Amino acid sequence: MPDRDPRRGDGDDFDWLYGPGDDATRVVGGPSSQPYGGPPYGPPHQQPHPGQPQQRPSDLPPMQFPDERRPAATPRRSGGGGGAGRRWLRPRRIIPLLLVAWLIFLIAVPVWAWGKIEKVDATPGGERPADQPGTTYLLVGSDSREGLTKAQRKKLATGNAEGRRTDTIMMMHVGGGPTTLVSIPRDSIVPIPGHGRTKINAAYAYGGPKLLVETLEQSTGVRIDDYVEIGFGGFVNMVDAVGGVEICPKQGIKDKDAGLKLKKGCQEVDGAQALGYARSRHSYATQDLQRVQSQREVLGAIAGAVKSPSTFLNPFRYAGVVTAATDSLRIGDNVGPISLGRFAWSLSAAMGGSGHNCTVPIADASVRWDKKRALTLFGYIKAGETDKITKAVCTKDGLPAR
C-alpha cells in the first residue's frame, strides 16, 4: 500500500472524496457529474464543514453555457452610409414611381389640351335620319388661314382668302364591322337645302358645319354623329410634330398653286410639303379624284406615326403631337374626349388595311355620283353591315372596279 502523502493530516484524509459514514465506500457521482474533470463537489477548500449537509449533484443549480445564438442585427441609422433614409433610391422602388409619373403625364397632357379645343354646334335642326348602329364621324379639312402669319401663308402657298371652305370632306363609320372611310370630292354636285344643286363644299360656305352635316345626311341617308374639323395650320403642325411622314406619289409633281415640287416614288416630307401634296390637283388628269386619294394617304401616314410607340415614349414628341392636334381643331359640342380618341385610333385602322377606304361611287371623272352604287354603299353603313362592302361599291377613286 502506498505511503500517505505527508502533507495531508491524519484521520479522514479522504472524507472530502468519499464522504463519512456508511456511504464511505460508495462513489458519488460519475462521469456525468464531473463536467469539468474535477471532484464532484469542488476542491477541498470549498467543501462543507463536517456535520453540515452536503449538496448532491441534483441539488446544484443548472449550469450556464455561453449563448451560441447570433446577436440581433443592429438597426442601421438613417442618413449617410446607405441606411434606411436611402431605401427609396433602390431600383425596385424607383421603377414603379417612374411608371406612375409617366402615366400621370400621359393623362395630364390631353386633359390640359382638351380645354383648348374649339367647340361648335354642328347638329342640324329639322328631320334627321334615325339613330343607326355604330358611330359615323364627319372629318372636314378646312382651308382656314386663321392663326397663320403672313410669312407662313407665303411659305405654305395658301393665299390670303378669308373665311373657311372645305378642301377635305370624309365620312368614317366605326362599328361592329370593318372601319370604313369614304371621301366626298369637294366638287360633287348635290342638292344643298335652301340653295339648290351645286358643289358640296359650298354648303359649308353658306351655313357652316350645320348645313354641311344636313346636306350629307339628306344625300346619303347616313346619320352623322360626331363632327371633327382641322385647319391648314393644325395639319402642318401635326406632320412636323411626328417628325414628318412618308408619301409615295406615282408621278413627279410640280404644282405652283400648292407650292409643291416632288419627285416620283416614296419619300419623307415635312408639314408644308404634306399639305401641298394633299391640296394639289392640277398635276393630275383626274384632278379632284386623285386629290382625295392623296388626302387619305397623308392622313393615314399621320395616324400611323401618332400611334407608334416612339410617340408615347418621347415626352417632347407626345406633348408636341397633342398640342398640334388641338391648336387648330374644331369639334362638335357633343363630342367627348373618348369619342375623339376613338376617332384618331380608328382612322389609322381604316388606312392600315384592316378596314375600307374609298371614294364615294361616281359615274365618271366629272364627279357625278353613281346613284345606285352610292346608295348601296351608304345602305351598308346605315345598317352597320360594313363587312358586306366589296370593291363593287368601294374603290379608291370611286370609279367602277376595272
Residue pairs with C-beta under 8 A, 6 or more apart in sequence:
4 13
5 13
12 20
15 24
15 50
16 39
16 41
16 44
16 47
17 39
18 24
18 25
18 26
18 27
18 28
19 26
19 28
19 54
20 50
28 40
28 56
29 40
29 57
33 40
33 57
34 40
35 63
40 57
41 47
41 54
41 55
48 54
48 55
75 84
76 82
76 83
76 84
77 83
77 84
78 84
78 85
79 85
87 93
88 94
105 315
106 312
106 318
109 318
109 319
109 322
110 322
110 337
110 341
113 322
113 323
113 325
113 326
114 326
114 337
116 326
116 327
117 326
117 329
117 330
117 331
118 329
118 330
118 331
119 330
119 331
119 332
119 333
119 335
120 208
120 209
120 227
120 229
120 330
120 331
120 332
120 333
121 209
121 210
121 332
121 333
122 138
122 209
122 210
122 213
122 224
122 227
122 332
122 333
123 210
123 213
123 332
123 334
124 210
124 211
124 213
124 214
124 217
125 210
126 214
128 214
128 217
128 223
129 217
129 221
129 222
129 223
129 382
130 223
131 223
132 222
132 223
132 381
132 382
132 383
132 384
133 175
133 176
133 383
133 384
134 173
134 174
134 175
134 176
134 384
135 173
135 174
135 175
135 225
135 226
135 339
135 342
136 171
136 172
136 173
136 174
136 222
136 223
136 224
136 225
136 226
136 381
137 171
137 172
137 173
137 174
137 224
137 225
137 226
137 227
137 228
137 343
138 169
138 170
138 171
138 212
138 213
138 216
138 224
138 226
138 227
138 228
139 168
139 169
139 170
139 171
139 172
139 228
139 229
139 230
139 343
139 347
140 166
140 168
140 169
140 170
140 204
140 209
140 212
140 227
140 228
140 229
140 230
141 166
141 167
141 168
141 169
141 229
141 230
141 231
141 235
141 278
141 295
142 164
142 165
142 166
142 167
142 204
142 229
142 230
142 231
142 232
143 158
143 161
143 164
143 165
143 166
143 167
143 231
143 232
144 163
144 164
144 231
144 232
144 328
145 153
145 158
145 159
145 160
145 161
145 162
145 231
145 232
145 233
146 231
146 233
146 328
147 231
147 233
147 327
147 328
148 156
148 158
148 232
148 233
152 233
153 159
153 160
155 259
155 272
156 232
156 236
156 259
156 272
156 275
156 276
157 256
157 257
157 258
157 259
157 260
157 276
158 232
163 205
164 204
164 205
164 208
164 231
165 201
165 204
165 205
166 186
166 200
166 201
166 204
166 212
167 186
167 201
167 278
167 279
168 183
168 186
168 278
168 292
168 295
169 183
169 184
169 185
169 186
169 200
169 201
169 212
169 216
170 181
170 182
170 183
170 184
170 295
170 296
170 299
171 181
171 182
171 184
171 216
171 220
171 222
171 224
171 381
172 179
172 180
172 181
172 182
172 343
172 346
172 347
172 350
173 179
173 180
173 182
173 222
173 381
173 386
174 342
174 343
174 346
175 384
175 386
176 384
177 384
177 385
177 386
177 387
177 388
178 354
178 355
178 356
178 386
178 387
178 389
179 346
179 349
179 350
179 354
179 355
179 356
179 386
180 350
180 355
180 356
180 357
180 358
180 381
180 386
180 389
180 394
181 296
181 347
181 350
181 351
181 355
181 356
181 357
181 358
182 357
182 358
182 359
182 360
182 377
182 381
182 394
183 292
183 293
183 295
183 296
183 357
183 358
183 359
183 360
183 398
184 200
184 216
184 292
184 360
185 200
185 288
185 289
185 291
185 292
185 359
185 360
185 362
185 367
185 398
186 199
186 200
186 201
186 288
187 199
187 200
187 201
187 288
187 367
188 199
188 200
188 360
188 362
188 367
188 369
189 197
189 198
189 199
189 200
189 367
189 368
190 197
190 198
190 200
190 215
190 219
190 369
191 197
191 215
191 218
191 219
192 198
192 200
192 202
192 203
192 206
192 211
192 215
193 211
193 214
193 215
193 218
194 206
194 207
195 202
195 203
195 206
200 212
200 215
200 216
200 219
203 211
203 212
203 214
203 215
204 211
204 212
207 214
209 227
209 229
209 330
209 332
213 224
213 227
216 222
216 224
217 223
217 224
220 374
220 378
220 381
221 375
221 378
221 379
221 382
222 378
222 381
222 382
223 382
226 331
226 332
226 334
226 335
226 339
226 340
226 343
227 331
227 332
227 335
228 329
228 330
228 331
228 332
228 335
228 340
228 343
229 329
229 330
229 331
230 238
230 325
230 328
230 329
230 330
231 328
231 330
232 275
232 328
233 327
233 328
234 324
234 325
234 327
234 328
234 329
235 271
235 274
235 275
235 278
235 328
236 271
236 272
236 274
236 275
237 271
237 323
237 324
237 327
237 328
238 271
238 302
238 306
238 321
238 324
238 325
239 245
239 269
239 270
239 271
239 274
239 275
239 298
239 302
240 270
240 271
240 324
241 317
241 320
241 321
241 323
241 324
242 302
242 305
242 306
242 311
242 317
242 321
243 305
243 317
244 268
244 269
244 270
244 271
244 274
245 268
245 269
245 274
245 298
245 301
245 302
245 305
246 266
246 267
246 268
246 269
246 301
247 262
247 266
247 267
247 269
247 274
247 277
247 294
247 297
247 298
247 301
248 265
248 266
248 267
248 297
249 262
249 263
249 264
249 265
249 277
249 294
250 264
251 264
251 283
252 262
252 263
252 264
253 260
253 261
253 262
253 277
253 280
253 283
254 260
254 261
254 262
254 283
255 261
255 276
255 280
255 281
255 282
255 283
257 280
257 282
258 275
258 276
258 277
258 279
258 280
258 282
259 272
259 276
260 273
260 276
260 277
260 279
260 280
262 269
262 273
262 277
269 277
274 298
274 301
274 302
277 294
277 298
278 291
278 294
278 295
278 298
279 291
280 291
280 294
281 287
281 288
281 290
281 291
284 290
284 291
286 365
286 397
288 367
289 359
289 362
289 365
289 367
289 397
289 398
289 399
290 397
292 359
293 359
293 396
293 397
296 351
296 357
297 351
299 347
299 351
300 347
300 348
300 350
300 351
300 352
300 357
303 344
303 347
303 348
303 351
304 348
304 351
304 352
305 311
306 321
306 344
306 348
307 345
307 348
310 317
311 317
311 318
311 321
312 318
325 344
331 340
346 355
349 355
350 356
350 357
351 357
355 386
356 386
356 389
356 394
357 396
358 377
358 393
358 394
358 395
358 396
358 398
359 395
359 396
359 397
359 398
360 369
360 374
360 377
360 398
361 369
361 370
361 373
361 374
361 376
361 377
361 393
361 394
361 395
361 398
361 400
362 368
362 369
362 370
362 398
362 399
363 369
363 370
364 399
365 399
370 398
370 400
373 392
373 393
373 400
374 393
376 392
376 393
377 389
377 393
377 394
380 386
380 388
380 389
380 393
391 401
392 400
392 401
395 401
